[in-house]
Amino acid sequence: MSAGDLPVNHHADHPGFSGVMGALVGVVLLAMGRSVARLAAESTAVGPEDTVVDIGCGPGGAARVAARRGAAVIGVDPAPVMLRLARAVTRHGTIAWTTGTAESVPLPDASATVVWSLATVHHWQDVEAGLHEARRVLAPGGRLLAVERQITADATGLASHGWTRQQADAFAAQCISAGFHDVEVAGRSAGRREVWAVQAVRP
């Protein structure tokens, strides 16, 4: 398998975030994630009528952006250290925080109008299972959004955390296989970063 053919979840073996190092990463994410959070809210046109589920919410920056736009928000993350940090810096009463993964979202069927995963799909253990969970949680007409940093096929280390164009297209194909409609892949700018945004609709 060549670098360009790597599966979408090419960092699925990441050990996760915990302890002091996890807290430090969370603080860094607080500062770095603002532009992607704004892009997500604008791309999905989040408003007061929405319930947003943020998969891999980290310290909660994107969840807070959605809440400021009037949405009810559930932040889901497998790392307790991230959820503790998210709670500590959040003043919005419309955000709930819960432990979970993309493959196991602890929410009822059809309970959300928006599901997004920002710079985290490449860590999912099982992309197919994660997409089926997203489809289950979304109500008909609900919007799915995945955003990942644009990377090159030969990237290594931290620079490899993201998607090549081929990986973005592979994720889009998996969205179609999972039953999503109106699937689109677009290159977007988020602050100084170039990202891939994949959007889809649950029929």
C-alpha positions as CSV (number, residue, x, y, z in Angstrom):
1,M,0.0,0.0,0.0
2,S,1.5,3.4,-1.0
3,A,1.3,6.5,1.3
4,G,-1.4,7.9,-0.9
5,D,-3.6,4.9,-0.4
6,L,-3.5,4.9,3.4
7,P,-6.9,4.3,5.0
8,V,-8.9,7.3,6.3
9,N,-8.3,6.2,9.9
10,H,-4.5,6.0,9.5
11,H,-4.0,7.1,13.1
12,A,-6.5,4.8,14.6
13,D,-3.8,3.3,16.8
14,H,-3.2,6.6,18.6
15,P,-3.0,6.0,22.3
16,G,-5.3,8.9,23.1
17,F,-5.0,11.7,25.5
18,S,-4.6,11.5,29.3
19,G,-2.7,12.9,32.2
20,V,-0.6,16.0,32.1
21,M,0.3,15.6,28.5
22,G,-3.4,15.3,27.6
23,A,-4.2,18.5,29.5
24,L,-1.4,20.3,27.7
25,V,-2.6,19.1,24.3
26,G,-6.1,20.3,25.3
27,V,-4.8,23.8,26.1
28,V,-3.1,23.9,22.7
29,L,-6.3,22.8,21.0
30,L,-8.2,25.6,22.7
31,A,-6.0,28.2,20.9
32,M,-5.6,26.4,17.6
33,G,-9.2,25.2,16.9
34,R,-11.1,28.5,16.7
35,S,-10.9,29.0,12.9
36,V,-12.0,25.4,12.2
37,A,-14.9,25.8,14.7
38,R,-16.1,28.9,12.9
39,L,-15.8,27.1,9.6
40,A,-17.9,24.2,10.9
41,A,-20.7,26.5,12.3
42,E,-20.8,28.5,9.0
43,S,-20.7,25.4,6.8
44,T,-23.6,23.7,8.5
45,A,-25.5,27.0,9.1
46,V,-26.0,26.1,12.7
47,G,-28.8,28.0,14.5
48,P,-31.2,28.0,17.4
49,E,-33.3,25.2,15.9
50,D,-30.4,22.8,15.9
51,T,-29.0,20.1,18.1
52,V,-25.3,19.6,17.4
53,V,-23.3,16.5,18.3
54,D,-19.6,17.2,18.3
55,I,-17.7,13.9,17.9
56,G,-14.2,14.1,19.4
57,C,-15.0,17.5,20.9
58,G,-11.7,17.8,22.8
59,P,-11.8,21.0,25.0
60,G,-15.0,22.1,23.4
61,G,-14.2,25.1,21.3
62,A,-16.5,24.2,18.4
63,A,-19.2,23.2,20.8
64,R,-19.1,26.6,22.4
65,V,-19.3,28.3,18.9
66,A,-22.4,26.3,18.1
67,A,-23.9,27.2,21.5
68,R,-23.3,30.9,21.0
69,R,-25.3,30.6,17.8
70,G,-28.2,29.3,19.8
71,A,-27.9,25.5,19.3
72,A,-28.2,22.8,21.9
73,V,-24.9,20.9,21.9
74,I,-23.6,17.6,23.1
75,G,-19.8,17.2,23.2
76,V,-18.6,13.6,22.9
77,D,-15.0,12.6,23.6
78,P,-13.3,9.4,24.8
79,A,-10.8,11.3,26.9
80,P,-11.9,12.4,30.4
81,V,-9.1,14.9,30.6
82,M,-10.6,16.7,27.6
83,L,-14.1,16.7,29.0
84,R,-12.8,18.1,32.3
85,L,-11.1,20.9,30.5
86,A,-14.2,21.6,28.4
87,R,-16.4,21.8,31.5
88,A,-13.9,24.1,33.2
89,V,-13.9,26.7,30.5
90,T,-17.5,26.6,29.4
91,R,-20.2,29.0,30.6
92,H,-23.0,28.0,28.2
93,G,-25.8,26.1,29.8
94,T,-26.9,24.5,26.5
95,I,-23.9,22.2,26.2
96,A,-23.8,18.7,27.7
97,W,-20.6,16.7,27.8
98,T,-20.4,12.9,27.7
99,T,-17.8,10.2,27.3
100,G,-18.1,8.3,24.1
101,T,-16.5,7.5,20.8
102,A,-17.5,7.8,17.1
103,E,-18.3,4.1,17.1
104,S,-20.4,4.3,20.2
105,V,-22.3,7.6,20.7
106,P,-24.5,7.5,23.9
107,L,-27.4,9.3,22.4
108,P,-30.9,8.2,21.1
109,D,-31.7,7.6,17.5
110,A,-32.6,10.7,15.4
111,S,-31.7,13.1,18.3
112,A,-29.5,15.5,16.4
113,T,-29.8,17.8,13.4
114,V,-26.0,18.2,13.0
115,V,-23.1,15.8,13.6
116,W,-19.6,17.0,13.1
117,S,-16.1,15.7,13.7
118,L,-13.3,18.2,13.4
119,A,-9.7,17.0,12.9
120,T,-10.6,13.7,14.6
121,V,-11.9,11.3,11.9
122,H,-8.3,10.1,11.2
123,H,-8.3,8.8,14.8
124,W,-11.5,6.8,14.5
125,Q,-11.0,3.1,15.2
126,D,-13.6,2.1,12.7
127,V,-14.8,4.6,10.1
128,E,-17.6,2.4,8.8
129,A,-19.0,2.0,12.3
130,G,-18.6,5.7,13.1
131,L,-20.6,6.7,10.0
132,H,-23.4,4.3,10.8
133,E,-23.5,5.8,14.3
134,A,-23.6,9.3,12.8
135,R,-26.5,8.2,10.6
136,R,-28.3,6.7,13.5
137,V,-28.0,9.8,15.7
138,L,-29.0,12.2,12.9
139,A,-32.7,12.9,12.2
140,P,-33.8,12.8,8.6
141,G,-32.4,15.8,6.8
142,G,-29.6,16.1,9.4
143,R,-26.2,17.4,8.3
144,L,-22.8,15.6,8.7
145,L,-19.5,17.4,8.5
146,A,-16.0,16.2,8.7
147,V,-13.0,18.6,8.6
148,E,-9.4,17.5,8.3
149,R,-6.2,19.4,7.7
150,Q,-4.8,19.0,4.2
151,I,-1.6,17.0,4.2
152,T,0.7,15.5,1.6
153,A,1.1,11.7,1.0
154,D,4.7,11.8,2.3
155,A,3.9,13.6,5.5
156,T,5.2,12.1,8.8
157,G,4.9,12.7,12.5
158,L,2.5,15.5,13.5
159,A,2.3,16.7,9.9
160,S,0.6,13.4,8.9
161,H,-2.4,14.1,11.1
162,G,-5.0,15.0,8.5
163,W,-6.1,13.9,5.0
164,T,-4.7,13.8,1.5
165,R,-7.2,14.5,-1.3
166,Q,-7.4,10.7,-1.8
167,Q,-8.2,10.2,1.9
168,A,-10.9,12.9,1.7
169,D,-12.4,11.2,-1.3
170,A,-12.2,7.8,0.4
171,F,-14.2,9.2,3.4
172,A,-16.8,10.7,1.0
173,A,-17.2,7.3,-0.7
174,Q,-17.7,5.7,2.7
175,C,-20.4,8.3,3.5
176,I,-22.2,7.2,0.3
177,S,-21.9,3.5,1.3
178,A,-23.3,4.3,4.8
179,G,-26.4,5.8,3.1
180,F,-25.7,9.5,3.1
181,H,-26.8,11.7,0.2
182,D,-25.6,15.0,-1.3
183,V,-22.0,14.1,-0.3
184,E,-19.5,16.9,-1.2
185,V,-15.7,17.3,-0.8
186,A,-14.3,20.8,-0.8
187,G,-11.0,22.4,0.0
188,R,-11.5,25.3,2.4
189,S,-9.4,27.8,4.3
190,A,-9.6,27.9,8.1
191,G,-7.5,30.8,9.3
192,R,-4.0,30.0,7.9
193,R,-4.7,26.3,7.4
194,E,-6.0,24.6,4.3
195,V,-8.5,21.8,5.2
196,W,-10.7,19.3,3.5
197,A,-14.4,19.5,4.4
198,V,-16.7,16.6,3.6
199,Q,-20.4,17.4,4.0
200,A,-23.3,15.0,3.6
201,V,-27.0,14.7,4.4
202,R,-28.9,11.9,6.1
203,P,-32.0,11.1,3.9
